[in-house]
Structure formats: structure tokens, C-alpha cells
Amino acid sequence: MTEENHRQLEEAYQKLYGATFYDLPLDSLEELAVNEIMGYGTTLDEKINSLGDLRDLIVRQRAQSAGIDIDIQIVPAFRRFMAQGNAAIYADEVTITMPFGENKHVLFIRYTLVWEYLDERWKIVHFHGSTAEETESETDTWHINKWQKKSEELQKLVDERTLELSNSLEELKAMQEKLILQEKLAGLGQLAAGIAHEIKNPMNFVNNFSELSLEYIKEIQSELTKLEQNEATGEISDLIIAVEENLKKIHQHGKRADGIVKSMLMHSRGGKGIMEPTNLNELIKEYVNLSFHGMRAGKSAINVKIDYQLDPKLGMADLNPENFSRVILNLCNNAFDAMRSKYQLNQETGYLPVLKVKTEVMNDKVLISIEDNGPGVPDKIMGKLFEPFFTTKKGTEGTGLGLSITHDIIKTHGGSIQIVSKENEFTRFEILIPLRQKNNTSL
């Protein structure tokens, strides 16, 4: 084979390479292949019996790879020339790299070409392509369908892992918030316990000595009847009756104060610190009543109508009852304070304070609303109510910690709280919490 023939074969080979993968005009194929060319591509449908079949194959390959940045690397693997110099066999290892999203896929193909020197020109008479990978479609020359599916599977896996990491991060943040709240509530509990213990001892003396004094009054009255009755003994008898009534009031309110102290001690212990099935309707009624009686025993007591609208379908809910009862107490105490302030300004109008307490089951959650018909909340301070130490009360009437702690406790229960209010008409706190907790731990 002469050097000139060898050069001509290389030129023909480069033209065919260009026609297959790039933009060589298709009419140039007649210069590169015989009309009766035969061959096989990398898929079952790529069987070639004529130059027209080859042209159709190239058109289809170009359409399939349109818009894809294909990188092709060709490494000669085998070259053999016939002894007469009129035929040759070329075998090449072809590496095709295609990007799919952030991934790259690689396809390895071997092409074997049979050339024949005819009419002073090299032309391909036969070719064969093969790949070690199977395709899902006979027309999937470049394995695009397969790789695209694989890319989608990888992306789905990445999305799933990202979601898992995101959920883990949210759980860590929630646990961090719970730990912070635990420290806050523990400090508050210790303070409440210390105050309650200090009050409890003198309160025991008040209750015990008032009971003992009432017994002495009865003995005095009994001895007084044995004396000769006159104007002086009559006045003494009246004074003794007045003292007796005073002692009964002291004993009555002393018992009420003792109950409040016991409640403070119960809260300060914090219970078992876990979520447990709790009759939510009963818990709400108990602590609404506790708040009401506390208000009635204090200064400037007012009459309040309590309207319960408790959903009978609401059974047990997973709660930390010791912590959640603080929520009910805080909201009711605030409601009574608000209605008292409105009552003092509107006594002559016949204003009647009303507290509406409602529960409603909503799929796997429960909506708790506590509404008062007090003065309402101005829009300019609505967004500040849950901030620590922010308070609308005057002087030393409040610390502003109640609603902040309420907000934190509800968050530890996986819930949310929002305020709906209209000035001079009403304020409603709406609490939405899940009926069942994902785990059984709480703070």
C-alpha cells in the first residue's frame, strides 16, 4: 500500500467521523460509502442495508443528541491493511461523555469499519458498533433515556437525603429550644417553690389560730349566757358575734390562699416532665375555674359569665399537664384583668364581662380558643405581646413574662398560638396543638 493511498484512507476516515458525530453535509456520504453498505449500530434497530439507511441513522442520532454537550474521545485500537493494498480494517475505542444535571455519564463504544479502495477512492463497505451496556429502547443510540432515568433517580435520592438532613436540623433546633425553655421553667419553678414555702408557714398559723379562736368564741358565748343579762353583756355578745364573723372570713380566705399555695407548689415540681394522655376538656375547666376563683378572692373582684363550648368529641390529648395548665392560667388571668379594667370604666353602661372557652377537634389537631369581651388589643402592640417583659399592665401589676412563657410552652407541644382582636370589642387567643405527639418526651 503506497503512502498516498494511506493518506487518502485517513482523509476518508476523518470525513466519516465528522459525518457521524458532527455536521458534514449528508450528500457527502456518497463519497465515503458504497450504495450497498451494510452494518450494525449499537442498538437492534441500527441495521444498515443501504446508503439511505446510513443517512437516516445519522439524522436520527443528530436529532437525539441535539442540545446536549457531547464530548467524544476516539482512540485507535486496531489497524489492518490487506496485502493487495485495496482493503483495510479500522477499529476504534470511543468514549462519549454527556452531562445530565450535576452528573456526568460515560458510554464506551467500539466501532469497526471495513474499507475498500474502489475507483481510486476509499469507501466504507461495512461497519459494526458495539457497547457493553444494554439500552432500554431500540432507538436509544446514546443511552440518553437510560442515563436520564438514572440521573432522575440520583436527584430523587439527593432530594430525599436533603429533606432528611433538613428534618434532622429542625429537630435539633426544636430540642435546643426545649432545653432553653427547660432552664427557664426550672428557674421559674424554683422561684415559685421558694415563695410558696415561705407563704405556707404563716398561712398555716393563720388557718390554725383562726380555727382555734372560733372554738374560744363558742366557749366565751357559752360562759356569757351564765351571767346576768344586762346592757353590758348585750354589747359584749354583739361584739363577740362580729369577731366570730371576722374569724370565719379570715379562715375562709386563708383556706383559699392555702389552695393557691398548693397549686404553686404543684407547678414548681413540674410533674413527670413527659407527654401523657390527658383529658383536655377537664384540664381546661379545672384551671379556668382556678383562675376565676383566684380573681374573685383578690382585690377588685368582678362578676364574669363563663361560656364553655367544649367539643364532646375531644377525648385524650398528649400533653404535659403541669406545663400546659400554666397556659390556661396565664390566658385566663390576662382575660380577667382586661375585663376588670373595662368594667371599671363602663360600670354605668351595664357592661357584663364574658369569658368564652372553646375546644374544637380539627382532624389530628385541636383548636383551643379563649376569648374575652374586654377592651381589645391595639394594633400597634399586637406583635409585641409574646416578647419577654413586655406588658400592658401598670406599675408592678405584671412582669410581662406570662405570655412569653405561654408561647414557649405551646411550641414545646408542637403547636402554635395567634391573637385575634378588635379594639373595644374582644380579644381571642387561638391555640392549635396536635392531639398526638411524635415522641413521648417533653419538658
C-alpha distance (Angstrom), angle and dihedral (degrees) to the residues before:
residue distance angle dihedral
M1 . . .
T2 3.79 . .
E3 3.79 123.3 .
E4 3.82 89.3 -116.1
N5 3.82 91.2 55.8
H6 3.77 89.8 48.9
R7 3.81 91.4 52.2
Q8 3.80 91.2 48.8
L9 3.81 90.8 52.0
E10 3.81 91.4 52.1
E11 3.80 90.7 51.0
A12 3.81 91.2 50.4
Y13 3.80 90.6 47.7
Q14 3.82 91.8 52.4
K15 3.81 90.8 49.9
L16 3.81 91.5 52.2
Y17 3.79 90.7 47.9
G18 3.79 88.6 53.0
A19 3.81 93.0 48.0
T20 3.77 92.7 52.0
F21 3.79 99.6 46.9
Y22 3.79 108.1 15.4
D23 3.83 138.3 30.4
L24 3.79 108.9 -67.1
P25 3.86 108.2 150.2
L26 3.78 108.5 -98.4
D27 3.87 93.0 -131.0
S28 3.79 86.2 67.1
L29 3.81 88.9 70.7
E30 3.80 90.4 82.6
E31 3.79 87.1 66.0
L32 3.81 91.9 51.7
A33 3.80 106.3 39.7
V34 3.78 139.1 35.0
N35 3.80 118.7 -112.9
E36 3.82 91.2 -114.9
I37 3.81 94.6 51.2
M38 3.80 114.9 156.1
G39 3.76 128.6 -162.0
Y40 3.79 151.6 132.7
G41 3.78 128.2 -124.2
T42 3.81 128.8 -156.5
T43 3.82 95.0 -80.4
L44 3.79 133.2 52.9
D45 3.80 95.2 -107.5
E46 3.81 93.5 54.8
K47 3.79 95.5 87.3
I48 3.82 110.6 139.8
N49 3.84 124.3 -156.3
S50 3.79 101.3 157.8
L51 3.77 144.8 17.2
G52 3.83 88.5 -98.4
D53 3.81 90.4 57.7
L54 3.81 89.5 52.2
R55 3.79 91.1 50.0
D56 3.82 91.2 50.8
L57 3.80 91.1 49.3
I58 3.81 92.4 53.0
V59 3.83 91.9 48.0
R60 3.80 90.4 51.5
Q61 3.81 93.0 47.8
R62 3.78 91.6 51.3
A63 3.80 92.3 49.1
Q64 3.79 92.2 48.4
S65 3.79 93.9 51.2
A66 3.83 96.2 41.5
G67 3.80 111.9 133.3
I68 3.80 93.6 12.3
D69 3.78 118.8 115.6
I70 3.81 98.4 -131.3
D71 3.79 119.1 -171.6
I72 3.83 114.0 -159.3
Q73 3.76 125.7 -168.6
I74 3.86 119.4 -174.6
V75 3.77 122.7 -164.9
P76 3.83 118.6 -175.5
A77 3.81 108.7 -121.9
F78 3.82 104.3 172.2
R79 3.81 137.2 12.1
R80 3.85 123.1 -179.9
F81 3.79 128.6 168.8
M82 3.81 124.1 -164.0
A83 3.81 117.4 -115.4
Q84 3.81 92.8 -115.7
G85 3.84 89.2 55.4
N86 3.81 95.1 -127.5
A87 3.85 99.7 101.5
A88 3.82 137.6 43.7
I89 3.79 140.8 179.8
Y90 3.83 121.2 -143.2
A91 3.81 122.4 -171.1
D92 3.82 121.2 -175.8
E93 3.79 135.3 -175.2
V94 3.82 107.5 -137.3
T95 3.85 123.4 -164.0
I96 3.82 114.6 -164.9
T97 3.81 119.1 -169.4
M98 3.82 121.5 -168.5
P99 3.83 128.3 179.4
F100 3.81 120.0 -133.4
G101 3.78 111.0 -177.7
E102 3.79 107.1 -55.8
N103 3.80 92.0 -20.2
K104 3.80 131.0 84.8
H105 3.77 123.7 -149.5
V106 3.78 125.5 -159.2
L107 3.81 127.0 -154.0
F108 3.80 122.8 -167.4
I109 3.83 117.4 -153.6
R110 3.79 133.3 174.0
Y111 3.83 117.6 -150.1
T112 3.80 121.4 -166.0
L113 3.83 117.0 -168.3
V114 3.84 127.3 -169.8
W115 3.81 114.0 -154.6
E116 3.81 129.7 -167.5
Y117 3.79 128.0 -167.9
L118 3.84 105.2 -128.8
D119 3.83 127.9 168.3
E120 3.80 91.2 -9.2
R121 3.80 92.3 -54.0
W122 3.80 134.1 96.9
K123 3.81 113.4 -123.2
I124 3.76 132.8 176.0
V125 3.79 113.7 -116.0
H126 3.78 100.4 173.6
F127 3.80 139.5 10.6
H128 3.78 136.9 179.1
G129 3.81 130.7 -164.8
S130 3.77 126.7 -166.5
T131 3.82 138.8 177.0
A132 3.79 132.8 -172.6
E133 3.82 91.6 -135.6
E134 3.79 125.4 81.3
T135 3.79 120.5 -131.0
E136 3.80 126.1 -139.3
S137 3.80 92.8 -141.4
E138 3.79 129.2 40.8
T139 3.80 90.0 -134.4
D140 3.80 94.7 49.5
T141 3.81 95.9 106.7
W142 3.78 95.2 162.7
H143 3.83 95.9 36.1
I144 3.81 87.3 -119.0
N145 3.80 94.3 144.5
K146 3.77 91.6 51.7
W147 3.78 94.5 45.8
Q148 3.77 93.5 44.3
K149 3.80 89.9 53.3
K150 3.79 90.4 47.7
S151 3.81 90.2 48.7
E152 3.81 90.6 51.3
E153 3.80 89.9 49.7
L154 3.80 90.8 50.9
Q155 3.81 91.2 47.3
K156 3.79 90.2 49.4
L157 3.80 89.5 51.1
V158 3.82 90.4 49.2
D159 3.82 90.5 49.6
E160 3.80 91.1 49.8
R161 3.80 92.3 49.5
T162 3.81 90.7 46.2
L163 3.81 90.5 51.7
E164 3.81 90.6 48.5
L165 3.81 90.9 51.2
S166 3.81 90.7 46.3
N167 3.82 91.2 51.0
S168 3.80 90.7 47.6
L169 3.80 89.7 51.4
E170 3.80 91.3 50.1
E171 3.81 90.2 49.3
L172 3.80 90.5 50.8
K173 3.81 90.9 49.9
A174 3.82 90.6 48.6
M175 3.80 90.9 49.7
Q176 3.81 90.4 49.0
E177 3.80 90.1 52.3
K178 3.79 89.9 48.8
L179 3.81 91.5 51.7
I180 3.80 91.0 50.4
L181 3.80 90.4 48.3
Q182 3.80 90.3 47.9
E183 3.80 90.2 57.9
K184 3.79 91.0 46.2
L185 3.81 94.3 49.1
A186 3.80 92.2 42.5
G187 3.81 90.3 54.7
L188 3.78 91.1 47.1
G189 3.80 90.5 47.4
Q190 3.80 92.1 52.0
L191 3.80 90.7 49.7
A192 3.82 91.8 48.4
A193 3.80 91.4 47.1
G194 3.79 92.0 51.3
I195 3.79 92.8 49.2
A196 3.80 92.6 44.6
H197 3.81 92.8 51.2
E198 3.80 91.2 49.0
I199 3.82 91.1 50.9
K200 3.78 95.4 42.2
N201 3.80 96.4 65.5
P202 3.85 97.7 54.0
M203 3.81 88.8 39.3
N204 3.82 89.5 57.8
F205 3.82 89.1 53.0
V206 3.82 90.8 50.1
N207 3.81 92.7 50.6
N208 3.80 96.2 41.9
F209 3.80 96.4 46.0
S210 3.82 92.8 44.1
E211 3.83 88.9 54.7
L212 3.80 90.5 46.8
S213 3.81 91.8 47.3
L214 3.82 90.8 52.3
E215 3.80 88.6 55.4
Y216 3.82 90.0 50.5
I217 3.81 89.7 50.7
K218 3.78 90.8 56.1
E219 3.83 90.4 50.2
I220 3.83 91.1 49.0
Q221 3.80 90.9 49.7
S222 3.79 89.9 49.9
E223 3.81 92.6 50.7
L224 3.80 91.2 43.9
T225 3.79 91.3 60.7
K226 3.82 89.2 60.0
L227 3.81 92.0 61.4
E228 3.77 125.7 85.5
Q229 3.77 106.9 -88.5
N230 3.79 116.9 -121.2
E231 3.79 139.7 137.8
A232 3.82 93.0 -73.2
T233 3.80 94.8 50.6
G234 3.81 88.6 48.1
E235 3.82 92.0 55.3
I236 3.80 90.3 45.8
S237 3.81 89.8 51.5
D238 3.82 91.6 51.6
L239 3.80 91.7 48.9
I240 3.81 90.8 49.5
I241 3.83 90.4 52.1
A242 3.84 90.3 50.9
V243 3.83 91.1 48.9
E244 3.80 89.3 48.6
E245 3.82 91.6 53.6
N246 3.80 90.3 48.8
L247 3.79 91.4 50.3
K248 3.82 90.7 50.3
K249 3.83 90.3 53.0
I250 3.82 90.7 47.5
H251 3.80 90.3 50.9
Q252 3.82 93.0 45.3
H253 3.80 95.1 51.8
G254 3.78 91.2 38.7
K255 3.79 88.7 59.9
R256 3.81 89.8 48.5
A257 3.81 90.4 51.0
D258 3.80 89.4 47.9
G259 3.82 89.7 54.3
I260 3.80 90.8 51.4
V261 3.81 90.6 49.9
K262 3.79 90.4 50.9
S263 3.81 89.5 50.4
M264 3.83 90.0 51.7
L265 3.77 90.4 51.2
M266 3.80 91.3 49.2
H267 3.81 90.4 52.6
S268 3.78 93.2 46.3
R269 3.80 91.2 56.0
G270 3.81 88.7 57.2
G271 3.81 94.0 -149.6
K272 3.80 120.7 -118.4
G273 3.81 93.5 -32.5
I274 3.81 94.3 -129.2
M275 3.76 137.2 109.3
E276 3.78 109.4 -102.9
P277 3.81 134.8 173.1
T278 3.81 105.5 -87.1
N279 3.79 133.4 -178.8
L280 3.78 94.9 -119.4
N281 3.81 97.1 -170.1
E282 3.82 91.4 53.7
L283 3.82 92.4 45.8
I284 3.80 90.9 51.5
K285 3.82 93.2 48.9
E286 3.80 92.0 47.7
Y287 3.79 95.6 52.5
V288 3.80 96.1 38.7
N289 3.81 86.5 56.1
L290 3.81 91.5 45.6
S291 3.80 90.3 53.1
F292 3.81 91.1 45.5
H293 3.83 94.0 52.1
G294 3.79 90.3 45.1
M295 3.80 88.9 55.0
R296 3.81 92.0 46.4
A297 3.82 91.3 51.1
G298 3.80 92.3 51.1
K299 3.77 133.6 74.9
S300 3.81 120.4 -66.7
A301 3.81 94.1 17.4
I302 3.82 115.9 -169.0
N303 3.78 135.1 -165.3
V304 3.80 112.0 -106.6
K305 3.79 128.4 -175.6
I306 3.81 110.2 -140.3
D307 3.81 113.5 -152.7
Y308 3.82 111.3 -163.9
Q309 3.81 116.5 -161.9
L310 3.79 100.0 172.7
D311 3.81 118.2 169.8
P312 3.83 108.1 -119.1
K313 3.83 89.3 -153.3
L314 3.81 89.5 64.7
G315 3.77 108.3 99.4
M316 3.79 126.2 157.7
A317 3.80 122.7 -8.1
D318 3.80 128.8 -170.8
L319 3.81 104.9 -109.0
N320 3.74 144.3 145.6
P321 3.84 91.8 -121.9
E322 3.83 95.6 -165.2
N323 3.81 92.3 54.8
F324 3.80 97.8 36.5
S325 3.81 91.8 51.4
R326 3.83 86.6 63.3
V327 3.80 87.9 60.2
I328 3.80 91.8 56.3
L329 3.81 92.6 44.3
N330 3.81 93.8 48.6
L331 3.80 94.6 48.5
C332 3.80 94.0 44.8
N333 3.82 92.8 46.6
N334 3.80 89.6 51.9
A335 3.82 90.9 47.6
F336 3.82 92.8 51.1
D337 3.82 91.2 47.7
A338 3.81 90.9 50.4
M339 3.81 93.8 48.2
R340 3.83 90.8 46.6
S341 3.80 90.9 55.6
K342 3.82 91.0 49.8
Y343 3.82 91.8 45.3
Q344 3.80 92.3 53.5
L345 3.82 89.8 54.8
N346 3.81 96.2 42.1
Q347 3.81 106.5 37.8
E348 3.79 92.6 123.8
T349 3.82 93.8 53.0
G350 3.79 94.3 63.0
Y351 3.81 93.4 -113.4
L352 3.83 111.5 -179.3
P353 3.83 115.9 -159.7
V354 3.81 112.8 -134.3
L355 3.81 128.3 -174.3
K356 3.84 115.5 -162.0
V357 3.79 116.0 -160.5
K358 3.80 115.7 -173.6
T359 3.82 138.0 173.6
E360 3.80 125.0 -170.0
V361 3.81 129.3 -179.8
M362 3.82 111.6 -131.9
N363 3.82 109.9 -175.4
D364 3.82 105.2 -72.1
K365 3.81 94.2 -8.7
V366 3.79 138.4 64.8
L367 3.80 126.7 -136.2
I368 3.80 115.2 -146.6
S369 3.80 117.8 -170.1
I370 3.79 127.8 -174.9
E371 3.80 113.0 -171.6
D372 3.79 131.5 179.8
N373 3.81 129.0 -173.6
G374 3.79 92.1 -135.9
P375 3.83 129.4 125.5
G376 3.81 95.2 -62.6
V377 3.82 128.5 -134.0
P378 3.82 121.5 -73.8
D379 3.81 113.6 -121.9
K380 3.81 92.2 -124.3
I381 3.83 92.9 65.1
M382 3.81 99.2 32.9
G383 3.82 93.1 99.5
K384 3.81 93.5 49.3
L385 3.80 100.1 56.2
F386 3.81 95.6 95.4
E387 3.80 94.5 46.9
P388 3.84 113.9 111.4
F389 3.83 113.7 -101.1
F390 3.80 94.0 8.0
T391 3.80 109.1 130.8
T392 3.79 138.3 164.3
K393 3.81 92.4 -155.4
K394 3.77 121.4 106.3
G395 3.77 126.8 -111.8
T396 3.79 113.4 -30.0
E397 3.82 96.4 -17.6
G398 3.83 93.6 109.9
T399 3.81 142.5 9.0
G400 3.80 96.9 -147.3
L401 3.81 91.5 -125.7
G402 3.82 96.4 108.3
L403 3.81 99.7 80.0
S404 3.81 92.4 37.9
I405 3.82 91.0 56.2
T406 3.81 90.0 42.0
H407 3.81 89.7 55.6
D408 3.82 92.0 48.7
I409 3.82 93.8 48.7
I410 3.80 91.8 51.2
K411 3.81 90.4 50.5
T412 3.82 90.6 53.8
H413 3.80 86.7 56.2
G414 3.81 90.2 55.3
G415 3.79 91.2 -109.8
S416 3.77 141.5 118.5
I417 3.81 137.0 -134.5
Q418 3.78 130.8 -154.3
I419 3.80 136.0 176.9
V420 3.80 126.5 -130.6
S421 3.79 115.2 -173.9
K422 3.79 144.5 158.4
E423 3.77 119.7 -163.9
N424 3.81 115.3 -106.0
E425 3.82 91.1 4.2
F426 3.82 116.7 62.3
T427 3.81 149.9 -33.4
R428 3.80 121.0 -147.2
F429 3.80 127.4 -172.0
E430 3.82 112.4 -157.4
I431 3.81 117.8 -161.7
L432 3.81 121.2 -171.1
I433 3.81 117.1 -170.5
P434 3.83 133.5 162.0
L435 3.78 117.1 -103.3
R436 3.80 91.0 -139.5
Q437 3.79 126.7 40.0
K438 3.83 121.6 -141.3
N439 3.78 90.8 -129.2
N440 3.77 133.7 17.5
T441 3.79 98.7 -120.8
S442 3.75 127.1 100.2
L443 3.76 142.5 150.1
